[in-house]
């Protein structure tokens, strides 16, 4: 059995391998959005196909939160007497 050379260490599970190139990476690309109070939500692919942008998703969700009212908007709490 051959002894391993001490000068060449094998990469561990936490080591970055030479074939990974992060030289063109951007750090914290979306951090400003999250500082402003944004929340990341992952849509299923079939749902994401229906919406062209984040604005369209937000408009659809807002329309569900505040549905248009039909008919009288306020009922009177007083009883009518004849």
C-alpha positions in Angstrom: 0.0 0.0 0.0 1.3 3.4 -1.0 1.5 6.3 1.5 -0.3 9.5 0.5 1.7 12.6 -0.1 1.3 15.1 2.7 1.7 18.1 0.3 -1.5 17.4 -1.6 -4.5 17.5 0.7 -7.8 16.0 -0.5 -10.7 18.4 -0.5 -13.1 18.1 2.4 -16.9 18.5 2.2 -16.7 22.3 3.0 -13.8 23.1 0.5 -14.4 25.0 -2.7 -13.2 22.9 -5.6 -11.1 24.5 -8.4 -13.7 24.0 -11.0 -16.1 26.3 -9.3 -15.7 29.9 -10.6 -17.2 32.6 -8.5 -15.1 35.5 -10.0 -18.2 37.0 -11.8 -20.6 36.5 -9.0 -22.6 39.3 -7.3 -23.0 39.5 -3.6 -26.4 40.1 -2.0 -28.0 41.0 -5.3 -31.5 41.4 -3.8 -30.7 42.6 -0.3 -32.1 46.1 -0.9 -35.5 44.6 -1.8 -35.6 42.6 1.4 -34.6 45.6 3.5 -37.6 47.4 2.1 -39.9 44.8 3.6 -40.3 42.4 0.6 -41.0 38.8 1.1 -39.8 36.1 -1.3 -42.5 33.6 -2.4 -41.9 30.7 -4.7 -44.7 30.0 -7.2 -45.2 26.6 -8.7 -44.3 26.5 -12.3 -47.9 26.1 -13.5 -48.9 29.2 -11.5 -45.9 31.2 -12.6 -46.8 30.6 -16.3 -50.0 32.6 -15.8 -48.3 35.7 -14.5 -45.9 37.7 -16.6 -44.5 39.8 -13.7 -44.5 40.3 -10.0 -46.9 43.3 -10.5 -49.4 40.9 -12.1 -49.2 38.6 -9.1 -49.7 41.4 -6.7 -52.7 42.8 -8.5 -54.3 39.4 -8.6 -53.7 38.9 -4.8 -55.0 42.4 -4.0 -58.2 41.8 -6.0 -58.8 38.7 -3.9 -58.2 40.6 -0.6 -60.6 43.4 -1.6 -63.4 42.0 -3.8 -65.6 44.6 -5.5 -68.8 45.1 -3.5 -72.2 44.7 -5.1 -75.5 46.0 -3.8 -75.9 48.1 -0.7 -72.7 48.7 1.1 -74.0 49.3 4.6 -77.0 48.0 6.4 -79.0 50.0 8.8 -78.9 48.8 12.4 -82.2 50.5 13.3 -85.4 48.6 13.1 -88.1 50.0 10.9 -91.4 50.6 12.5 -94.6 50.7 10.6 
